[in-house]
């Protein structure tokens, strides 16, 4: 998106009822959310599988931020301005159509995680009203007929807006099973298939930023294929990737395989490029082409090595810039919140696909720092850009970042813990440290842990096995990069130590391959405890030092230029002037940034 802000409008509500589609009445007393199964098996199975909705209860700082996101933001959004452009076309601005889908995506995840009766009722209303507005041919946008699916003045984000409507409705279907939502998605995508493709109009002709805005529809196209099994959708997904290489196209796959550099890819527009890579991960699951993963990993590595702020986001003025070009001030338009959220989505995809802790490290960094820093402490408002120096500017109107930030925060529970393996090798992987309860199915067994901690005052965690019956499974705990010495112990209900794994100084062998022992293995960023029979009351105690460390300011560190530095204390980064420096004080960390004047 461009850095434009729009006021909140008040529209007269209008209902458009189409005879071609009967939207069933949705009972507000619907059952608890359950994830719908995909009809198409993955060709490449995830190493880490998402847990069921509501399997994790958070605690501490993140729990508060996630709760405020649901209660103070998502439950309070006025949906009428978001729906108005579908009811009476054209909409009020070119991409007004994206916002209802973004809200539905975030609201569904928030409701599925913790439940919220008011949010649930609002969610059912939004879905029903959006489906009512769908036209007979499947069109689900906000443009008048003569300006659809092209690059017209003031009407050039049509496929992009369809993408978010599809994501919102598919997420809603995934957690409610409402067949009308899936049918609405099929009809919308069938219209795209009838409009674009070989022998038809090029998809690039309907997308800004070298076509990347339109081709980012790849993600929901693949998800629709997985839910329906309709091979036409897989064929269209493959076409989307192929059209990257058309004349004047973004050449995303080819460039990332050859150049391994996001700044040299297309026009370096960060949000749209990352959105395409999230879709490419989904296609990799069902198609299995190793180049899809290779290109995505090349992009990830380039961003982490050259373009990522130490607070876990990227971009200046919405683009990837040169190597280590990381200005901090307000004028640099640092870290568009849409980029922050899509970076989270990409790392979550890669963590699921590979099980590698490096992606968990980046999720943690971003959740606690740049994402939380962009969210107002009251929970309702978000920054479009979040500078590391100067004042933060929270927005109250409708803009892309105000709709994207809540999606990133709603993804926190999904990134907290995972299931892995099958049969005797099945296990539970813990990714985030601020947890209260985990209750999940591992293999065919119900397992659970109650987690107690005084973090961040102390680096001590106790995981008590809380299931009613014994269970046999393995356990992995991601060891944060900042963990400094300590140990992980397994104790029985009497407190007797059954096994112990020693943690090295921060940054040492935790990230190497490690060596297995009967007690467990420390390596690749994980403490891996082998399969054992867990009895009710058994405990895992993890303790580590939280010693702060200073990161000197430099363009390469992302901690600022000369005279500035970052204090890394546990999960968060605090930026400050060095003694005697003439540079003004600044911070980059969710706790201090959130307290900065608006």
C-alpha positions, 0 to 999 in steps of 0.5 A, a space after each residue: 500500500 502507499 502511505 495514505 490514510 483515510 478517515 472513518 466514514 459513516 455510510 447508510 447500511 444497504 442490503 443487496 439480496 441476490 436470488 442467485 445465492 441464498 445465504 443461510 441464517 447463521 445461528 449466533 449460538 454456533 458450536 465451538 470452533 473446530 478446524 475443517 480438514 483439507 481434502 487434498 493431502 500435502 505432498 510435502 508434510 509439515 514438520 510442525 503441525 498447527 494445534 487445534 484452536 484454543 489449545 494454548 493459553 498465553 500468559 504475561 506480556 503477549 497474553 495482554 497484547 493478544 487479549 487487547 487486540 481482540 477486545 479493544 480492536 477487533 470487537 469494536 471495529 465498525 463493520 459498516 464502512 468496510 461493507 459499504 463499498 460492496 453494497 454500493 459501488 464504487 467503494 470509497 477508495 481503491 482498496 477499501 475492499 481488502 479491509 473486511 477480509 483482513 478483519 474476518 481473518 484476524 477476528 476468526 483467529 481471535 475467536 478460535 483462540 479464546 472465544 468472545 461472544 460479541 466477536 463471534 456474533 459480529 463475525 457471523 454478521 460480517 460473513 453473511 453480509 459480505 456473501 449477500 453482496 456477492 454478484 451473480 457472476 461471483 464478483 466480490 469486489 467494490 468496483 463498477 463493471 466498466 472498471 473491473 480487473 484492470 489498471 484503471 485510474 483509482 480502480 487498480 486493486 481489484 484482484 488484491 481486494 478479492 484476495 483478502 475477501 477470499 482469505 477472510 472467508 476461507 479462514 471463517 470456513 476453516 473454523 466454522 464449517 459454514 458451506 456457504 462461505 466455501 461456495 462463495 469462495 468457489 464462485 469468486 475464484 471461478 470468475 478469476 479463472 474465467 477472466 485470467 490465464 492462458 488465452 485470456 487476460 494476463 493476471 499481471 494486467 490487473 496488479 500494481 507493483 509489477 503485477 505482484 499485488 494481483 499475483 499474491 492471490 496465489 495464497 487463497 487459491 491454493 488453500 481453496 484447492 486444498 479444501 475442495 480438491 478441484 484441480 482447476 484451482 491447482 492449475 490456476 495456482 501454477 499459472 500464477 507462478 508462471 506469469 511472474 515470468 511474462 514480459 514486464 513481470 516481477 520474475 520473483 522465482 527466477 530472480 530469487 533463485 539467481 540473485 538471492 536478493 529481494 532488493 533486486 526482485 521486481 520493484 522491491 515492494 516489500 509487502 506485496 513480495 512477501 505476500 507472494 512468498 507466503 502463497 509460494 509456501 502454500 503451493 510448495 506443500 501441495 506441488 512439492 517443487 523444491 525450487 519454491 522453497 529454495 527461492 523463499 529461503 533465499 529471500 528470507 536469508 537475504 532479509 535477515 542478513 541485510 535488511 532486517 532491523 534488530 526489532 524484527 521488521 524491514 522496509 523503508 517507505 514500503 520497499 526493501 532498500 540496499 544492504 544494511 540500509 537501516 535508517 531509524 527516524 520518522 522520515 525514513 518511514 520505517 517498517 510498514 506494519 503490513 510488512 511486519 505482519 507478512 514477515 510473521 506469516 512467512 516465518 510461521 510458514 517456514 517454521 511449520 514446513 521445516 521445524 527449524 528454530 531459526 524461524 521461531 527465533 524471528 517470530 519471537 523477535 518480531 512479536 515482542 518488538 516491532 509488532 507490539 511496538 506498532 500496537 498502542 498499549 490500549 490495544 485499539 490503534 496501530 502505527 502505519 510506520 514504527 520508527 526506532 527514533 522519534 515519535 510514533 504516530 498511531 492512526 484511527 482511520 481505515 488504512 492497510 496497516 490498521 487492518 494488518 496489525 491485528 492479523 499479526 497479533 492474532 497469529 501469536 497463539 498459532 505460533 506458540 506450540 506445535 505437534 510433530 511426528 507420528 506414532 512412537 516419534 510423536 511429540 510436542 514442540 514449544 516455541 514461545 516462552 510466555 505460556 499458561 496452559 497447553 492442551 493438545 493431541 499428540 499422535 492419538 493421545 491427549 497431552 497437557 502442560 501447565 506452565 508457571 513462570 516469573 519471566 521476565 523477572 526471572 528466567 525460570 519456567 516449570 512445565 507440569 504434565 497435567 493430563 489425567 492419564 499417562 502419555 508417551 511422547 517426545 518434547 522439544 523446547 526452543 532455546 531462545 538465542 538470548 538464553 545464557 547458560 542454565 539447564 533443562 531438567 525433567 523431574 518426577 512428581 516427587 521432584 527427583 531429577 530424571 534427566 538434565 541438559 545443560 545450556 551453554 552461554 548465549 549463542 554457543 552450541 544451541 544453534 549447532 547440530 548437537 549430540 544426542 544423549 539419553 537425557 536429551 539433545 541440545 542443538 539446532 536451537 532446540 532442547 529435544 527430550 526423547 520419547 518417555 512416558 509422562 506421568 501426571 505431575 511430572 515436571 520440566 524445569 528450565 532455567 536460564 540467565 537473562 543478562 543484558 548485552 549492549 549492541 553498538 550502533 552501526 548501520 549493519 546492526 540495525 541498532 542505529 548509527 554512531 552514538 547509538 546502541 541497543 540494549 538486548 535484555 531477554 526478549 526485547 531491545 532498548 535503544 539509547 544514546 551512548 554517554 556523551 553523544 549528541 544524538 537524542 534518546 530513542 528506543 526500539 522495543 515494545 515496552 518502551 516504544 509503547 510508552 512513547 508519546 503518540 
